[in-house]
Amino acid sequence: MSELDLCFLTATELAGRIATKNVSAREVMTAHLDQVERVNPKVNAIVTLVAEQAMAAAVKADEALARDESVGPLHGIPVAHKDLIPTRGIRTTLGSRVFADQIPNHDGLIVERLRDAGAITIGKTNTPEFGAGSQTFNAVFGATRNPYDVTKTCGGSSGGAAVAVATGMTPIADGTDFGGSLRNPAGFCNVVGLRPSAGRVPVWPTPAPEFRLDVQGPIARTVEDIALMLSVIAGPDARSPIALPEPGLSFRQSLIRDFSGTRVAWSRSLGGLPIDSRVTAVVEPNRAMFETLGCQVDDAEPDLSDADEIFRVWRAWYYELAFGKLLDSHRDVLKDTVVWNIEEGRRLNAHQVDRATVAWTKLAQRVEEFFATFAFLVLPVSQVPPFDVNTPYVTEINGEVLQTYLDWMRSCYFISVTGLPAIAVPCGFTNTGLPVGIQIVGRPEDDFGLLQLAYAFEQVTGVGQRRPAIAGAG
């Protein structure tokens, strides 16, 4: 098996081969590090590489197997961590000049769990400053490029993670999702990104332990790998007051399921959002795929009429809480959109927060009623296809002028407000070869059922098997 073949095996396959000594962890790591050397200069996805540390860990992984020690489900598997998530002894910049030289003395909880499962850190993936925006660029490392067209953006804010996975530099990666940051780059890069239910993957450290909009989760090339990764990063932890009680092990069950008669709501625009015609042209034919699976597909969507106000108020509140002190001390080096979002938080008053809280409660009730009828909601991931890498954010869709850097991602952040688990799965390409993803939303806390439908869809379409030519596997 060639190095390139190893790089495009799934994490599930690699873990099995390593565990049975069909291939060594050293061979797997060497192949992926060589792929980083070949491909990363073209796309700028991995911004801090710890090659020597990773190879040393791979040697230890093989030694453990030689001693017939019990090993974890990700033993010897390379993984990359988003540059927002702290990694002990490894530079973590948050994409900001303020933290360009920061080296944490602790790991984030998700990093701890991946390491304890046997995964080996190869480095950090690029993100916009503080994860602000669905376009991955910053003043520390520059922009990350789309592997299917390097003149286009990879999306964000987990853009580096999606590109690293898409190009075979790592089989799995972690990321965060506030307003679409796991789903948007997955859709733009033809990989799979899961926004789990709040508390499914406990977040630590965090300035707001009970905050439910900002979650962490997996990116991979297949739904099966998403489930495998989720099985080790999910589960309760005393440091998270909103952690769900179910153990992660439950996600290692079979994903095969009969969907005959399952009711699926199909939404083209989630209540009238502008959707680029190129996206609609790719997404719309996939309705038939769900019908092929036996689903009953109906045009329907929940009433999310207050989602925009809710999201903007609570995002502004969070940005002031998390980054307000930095605005006072480092305004001159912060990105303009970050400054704007923090200042929006400072302009909030009690009436606005109260109104958004009441609206959020009512929206949750409407969503619960909707999902009493439908098991799943399907809609586009992003409102536009990948755009020019030099464009900070989309300012117009179908002639509708957008006011802020957030507006073009309402198809994702409206779903964030619902609190429901959502997954981006590859569904096709535009006429110019740009990836488009489809977003599947599940019932409250039904992350496993969501993975089952995503897996079934993935099997009948096969779109995710297409690889970017830049990776040597076109």
N, C-alpha and C positions, 0 to 999 in steps of 0.2 A: 504494500500500500504506500502510495506516494505521500509526501508531506501535505500536499494540497488536499488529497483525499482525507487525511486525518483532520485537517482544518474544517472540513465541511461535513464530518460526521456529527450527529447530534450529541448533546451532552449525555443523553440516556445511553446511546451506543458506546460512547467513549468510556463512560463509567463502567459499563459491563465488560468491555475489553480490558480495561485496566485491572478490574477486580479479578478477572480470570487469567491475568498475566499474558493475554494475547498480544498486548502492547504495553510498553512501560510508560510510566508517568513522565520519565525523562524524554522519551520519543515524542509524546504528545506536547510537552512543553516546548521542546526544540522546534517542532513544526509550527506552533503558534507564534513563537518569538520570531522565527524566520519570516512568517507572514506579516507580522508587524513591521519588520524591517523593509519588506518589499512594498507594502501597501500604504502604511501610515503616512509617509511623506506626501502622498497624493491627496489624502483626505483629512488629515489632522484630527483624528478621533481620540487617540490615546495621547494625553498631554504630559503625563509623568509615567515613565516606564521603570519597573524595578526588576530587570531581567536577571541579574545575578541572584537576588533574593528568591525569585521564582524558581530558578533552576536548582538552587540549594534545597528548597522545599520539595521539589519533584524528586530529588535524590532520596530525601528522607521518606517520601511517600512510597517509593519502591522498596526501601529497606524495611519499612513496616510490613509490606506485603510479603517480603521474603521471610519475615519472622512469623508469618501467619497470624498477625494481629487482626483484631476486629477493626474494620474501617467504616467510615461514613459513606452515605449514598453519593456524595460528590467527590470521593477520594481521587485526588490527582487532576481534577478538572480545573482548567484556567478560568478565572473570573476577573472582570474589571469593575471598579467601583466609580460611581459618579463623583465628580470633584466637589460636590456639596456635602458628601457624607464623610465624616472624619475617619481617618485611618492612622493608627498608631505608628509613628516613625516614618510616615510617607506624606509628602507634601500635599496639602489640601487647601486650595486657593479660593474656593467658592467662585471662581471666575472673576475675582476682583483684585485690583492692584493693592487694595488695603491688606489683603491676606496673601500676597504673592509669595511670601517666604514662610508661611505658617506650616509647622510640622506638629500635628496633634500628639498628645501623650495618651490617647485612648482611641478605641474603635467605636463606631456606631454599632448599635445592636444588630442591624442586618449584616454587617461585616463579621461580627462575632459569630453569628449563626452559620454563615457560609463557611467560615474557617473551621468551625467545629464539625461541620459536615464533610470536611476534607478538601474543600475547594482551595485553590492556590491563587493568591492575588498576583496579577501581572502588572497592574498599574491603575491610573485614574483616567476617567473619560471626560471630555470637554463639556462645558455647560455655559450658558450665558450668565452674566453676573447675578449671583444669588438665585439663579434659575428663573430670572424674570424675562419672560417672553418665549415664544415657540420658534425661535430662530437662534441657532447656536453660534454665537461669536462673543468675544470679550477682548478687553484691552491687554490681557496677559498673554493669551495664546493665539488670538486671531479666530478665524472662522473654521468650522468643520464643514466639509463639503459632501454633497450627496454622492454616494458611490455609483449611482446610475447615470449621473450627469454632474460632473464636478463644477459646472457653472451654476448649479442650483443649490438651495439650502437643503439640509437634512432634516429640518424641523428642530424642535426642542421642547423642553429644555434638556431632556436626556438624549440629545442628538449624538454626542460622542459615543454613548452606549449603543444606540441603534446602528450606527455605522460600523463600529467595531465588531458587532455580531454579524451584520450583513456581509461583511467582507472576510469572515473567517479568521479574524484576529483573536477572537475569543468565542466560545460557544454560548456563553451566558453573560449577562451583565445586570447590575442593579440600577435603579433609577428612582426618581421621585415624580409625583403627579399632583399638581395643585389645580391647574386649569386645562390639563391635557398633555402634560410633559412626558408621560410614558406612551400615550396613545398616538399623538401627532407624529413624533419621529418614527415610530414603528410603521405607521401608514405611509410615510414619505420614503421609507427605506426597505419596504417589502419584508418586514419581519413582524413578530408578534409582541405586543406590549399589553400587559394587564394592569389596570387600576383596580386593586382589590378593595373590598369593603373596608371602611374605616375601622381600624383596630385589628384587622386580619393579620397584618404585618405590623407589630408594635414599633413605634418610632421612638428612638432615644439616641442622643439627646435632642430636646426640642424646647423652645421657649414657651410653648403652649401645649402641655400634655393632653388636654381634652379637646383640642382643635381637630375637626373632622375633615377639613377640606384638603389638607396637605398629607399625602400618603406616600409610602414607599412600596416598590414592587419589582417584578422581574421583566426582563427583555430577553427573548431567545428567537431562534429561527423556527421552532415548532411549538404547537400547543402542548405536546407531551413534555417538552423541556420546561415550559412555563410551569406545568403542574409539578414536575420534579423539583424545580427550584422553590416553588411555593411550599412544598412539603417540608422544607428545612428552615424557611424564614418565617412561616406562619406559626401561631400558637401564643398562648398567654405569657406575659412577663410582668413582674411586680412593678417595674418602672413605668408602665403604661396603664393609666386608669381606664382607658377605653378598650384595652386589649380583649378580643373575643376569646372565649374559653376553649373552643375546639382545638385539639392538637393538630399540628401540621401534617402528621402522618396520614390523615384521612385523604389527603390529596394524592396519595400514591395508589389509589384504587383505579380500576379500569375506567377509561374514559368512554368506552363504547356504550351507546344507549340508543334505544328505539324512540324516535321522535314523532311517530305517527300520531296525528291529531293534536300535536302541541300547538298552541295558539301563539303566533308571532305577530307583533305589530310592526308595520313597515312605515317608516317616516322618511320622506324625501328632503324635508327642510326644517323639521322640528319647530313647526309653528310659523313658518314664513321667513326663516333666515335666508339670506342670499347664498346660493350654492353655485359655484362655477360650473358651466355646462359641461366642461371636460370631466369633472368629477361625477356628475350625474350620469353621463354617458357610460362610465365604467361601472358605477355602482348598480344602476337600475337592472341590468341583465341578471344580476346575482339573486334577485328575488326568486327566480326559477330554481336556483340551487337549494333554497330552503324548502321549496315545494317538493323538489326531488327527494328530500329527506323525510317527507311525509308531513311537514308542518302545514298548518292552516294559516296562511299569511293574509292579513287584512291591513288596509290603510288605516292607521290610527297612531295617535301620539298623546302623551299626557299633557295636561295644562301646566306649562312651565312659565307662565306669563310674568312671574315675579323673580325668576331666576337671575336675570341680569342685575337687578338692584341688590339682591341678596349677595351675589358673588362679589360685586364691586365694593360693597360696604365691608364685608368680612375680609376680603383681600387687603383693602386699605388698612383696616384695623390690625391685621397680622403684620403687614409691612412696617407700620409705625412701631409696633411692639418689638419686632425682631431686629430692625435696622435703624430705628430712629436715632439712637446715639451716634451711629456712624454718619448720619447726615450732619449732625452738629460738628463732628470732628474731621470729616473727610469729604464734604460736599464737592470739592473741586475735582475729585477723582472718581466719583460715582457716575454711572450711566444715567442719562437724562430720564429715561423711563422709570428707573429705580427711584430717583429723586421725586418724580411726579407722584409715584404710588405712595411713598412715605408721606408726602405733603397732603395727599388725599386723606390719609389716615389722621393727620393732625387737624384737618378741617372737619372731621366727623363730630357730631354732637349726639347727646343722649337720645334725642328724638329719632334721629336717623337709625341708630343702632336698635332702638326699641322696635321701630317699624319693620326693619329687616328681620328681626327675630320673630315677630308675629307672622310675617309673610312666609318665613322659612317653615314654621310650624304648619301653616295652612297648606303650603306646597307639599310637604311630606304627607299630609293626609290625602291630598289629591293623587299623589303618586301611588300610595298604598292602595287606593281604590282602583286605579288603573291596572296595577299588577295583580289584582284579584281576578281580573279577566284574562290578561295576557301573561304568558310565562316569560317572554323576552320582547325587547324592543330592538329594532335594527335600523341603522341610519348611517350616513357618511361619517368617517372619522373627522376629516378636515373639510372646510368649505372651499378650499382651493387646492390645486396640485402644487408640487414643489415649485418655488419661485426663485428669482435671481438671488444668488448668495450675497450680493452686495446691497440688497434691499433689506433694511432693518425689520420692517414688518409691512403687511399688506394694508393699503390705504383705500382700496376700492374693489368691490366685487359686483359684477353685472351692473355697473353704473351707480351703485350705491356707495356714497362716500362714508368711510369709517373714521370715527373720531379719535380713537385711542389705539395703542399698540395691542390691546386685548381683544378688540372687536371681532377680528377674523377667526377667533377660536371659540366662538360661542357654541358651536356644535359639540365641543368637548366640555367647556366649563359649565354649561347648563346641566350636563349629566353629573359633573362633580357635585353640584349643589344637591342633587337627589340623594347622594350617599350610596347609590347602588354600585355594585361591581360592574366594570365595563372593560371590554377587551377589543383591541385593534388587531384585525387579521387581514393578511393580503387578499385582495380580490381582483386585481387586474392592473393594466397599464394604459396610459393615455396613448394617443397616436404617435407621440414623440418619445415613447418609452419611459415615461415617468410613473413610478408606482402610485397606486391609490389603495387605501385601506377601507375596510368596512368595520363599523363599530357595532358590537353586540352588547346589549345591556341586560343584566339579569335581575331577578327579584332580590329583595333585601337579604343580604348575607348568603345568597345562593351562589357563591363563587364556584363551587364544584359543578353545579348544573350549567353555569356559564361556560366553564372549560369544556364540558361535554359537547355542548352545541358548537362551540368554536372548533373543537377537534373534528366533529362530523363535517362541518362546512369545509374545513381545511382538506379533508380527505377527498371530497368530491370535486374540489376546484383544482388543487395541485399548484396554485399560483405561487405559493411560497417557495417552491422548488427552483424557481428561476433565480439565477445568481448574477451579480454585477460583473461585467467583463473585466473591470479594473482589478478584481480580486483574483483573476486567472481562472475563473470558473463560469464564464459567460455561456 
